[in-house]
C-alpha cells in the first residue's frame, strides 16, 4: 500500500507539471502590477521584476493577460491602465474608494475573446456605501488597447472588504464572491456568456463579527472546493475588540454556489491577516501582523476536515521581529506563493507550498523588485487559473447527481466498471471517448455493455494504456457525462 501511495503521489506531481504547461488559463496570470510601481513578469518561465507599472496602490489591485501570456490591462480599482501602461479611455473613477484589501478583480466574459468585467468593492473607511460594482472593458477598442464601455454598475451595497472569484464546475462560467456589511451573508454572483447574473446565491453562514466590514480577505482554493476568510474575533469580556481575527474555512459547491461545513480557527496571535491555499488545495498559509511582537507565517493541513484537526496541524514556517513584514499572499504561475512585504523592494517566496512544514522552503527576500516597492496588496486573480487538475487542457469534468454516474474501482489496474443511471435510452445511443492530459484521444477496450432497466453498465479494459490520468467522456443523446480515470500498476 505504501508503494502504491508513493507511485500515485509521483504520478500526481508529474500530472501537475504537465497540466501547468498545457493550461492556457495560467497564462492570464503572467503579468503582475502592485505597490509603488512594482511588477513581476512570469512570461519567460522565470519570475523577473517589471518596473514599467504605473500603479501606486496600498492594497487591492488586479491584472489580466490573454491566453498567450500577453498583458492586456491592470487596475487598482480606481484607474485602469492598458498594456502600454497608459490610462485607458474612460478608465478612471471606478469606485474601489478608500483602501479595500481586495479592491478589484478582472473576469473575462465566458465565450468572448474581447469582453472583460472589472468588479470593485468600496473600502471600510467610507462605510462600503458604494458597494460591489462592475464595469465592462472591450479590448478590441482603441486599436486593441481597450476601452471601458459600461462603468460602475451597482450589484449591492453596503459591502465588506471581501472579493474573490473561481470557476463554476462547468469550467467556463465564473463565480464572484462578495460579502454584505454588518451581517454574516456572502453573495455569489455567476458570470456566464449572457453576462453578470444580478440575482446572487446568498449564504448567511459566516461569523458577522462585531466589525464585519473589517473582514480582511477571502480566497478560494484553486480547485474551487474551499473558501477561506479572516474576520474579527468576538468581543472580549469587557465588550472590547481585542485586535484578533479568526480564520473561517468552508466547503464550496462550485455547481450551486453554496458554502457549507464551516471550520473556525481561533486566533492565537494579535492580528491574523491574510493567507492563501497551496496549489494542491490541501494546505493553507496565514500570516499575523503584530505591532510590538514578532510576526509569523503558519501552515495548516486540511487532510482532515474538522476544527481540532486543522488547528493541531498548525506549523510555524517563519517569524520576524520586523513590523509590517508579511501581508498579501498569491499563488504564482509556476506554483509557488509570493508574499507582499510592506515598503520593501523585495517579496517573500514559498518555493514548494505543497510540501509539509519547513519543507515548503520559505525565503524571506525571495525576489527583488529591482528598486520598486511593494506594499500590502498583490494582484487578485480567478483562483481557478492556478488549478492543474479539475479543468485541465480544456476538457471538462461534469458534476452530475450522486448515484447517477459511478466508476469503480478508480484508480484501477486492469479494468473498471462504469454505471450510468439514465432513463429512456438504449446502449446504441451511447458514445464513449477517452482523452489523456494533453487532450489526445485514445481507443477504449469494452468487454460488454449491459442495459438493465434505467442503468447502463460498461466494463472497460485498460488495454495498452500507460499509467496516468485520463478523462472519460460519455454521451447519451444530448447529455454528456465525464469524469477523471486514474490508471496504476
Secondary structure, DSSP 8 states (H G I E B T S, - for coil): -HHHHHHHHHHHHHHHHHHHHT-GGGGGGSEEEETBBEEEE-TTSS-EE------B-SS-EEEEE-TTS-EEEEE-SS-EEETTSSB-BT----S--S--TT-EEEEE-TT-SSEEEEEE---GGGTTTT-EEEEEEETTHHHHT-EEEEEEEEEESSEEEEEEEEE-TTSSSEEEEEEESSSSEEEEEEEETTEE-SS-EEEE-S---TTGGG--EEEE-TTSSEEEEEEE----TTS---S-EEEEEEEEETTTTEEEEEEEE---SS-EEEEEE-TTSSEEEEEE--SSS-EEEEEEE-SS-SHHHHHHT-EEEEEESSTT----EEE-TTS-EEE--TTBSEEEEETTTTS-GGGG-EEEEEEE-TT-BB-S--EE--GGGG-SSTTGGG-------TTTEEEESSSBSSEEEEEEE-TT--GGGEEEEEEETTS-EE--EEEEEEEETTEEEEEEE-TT--SEEEEEEEEETTEEEEEEEEE--
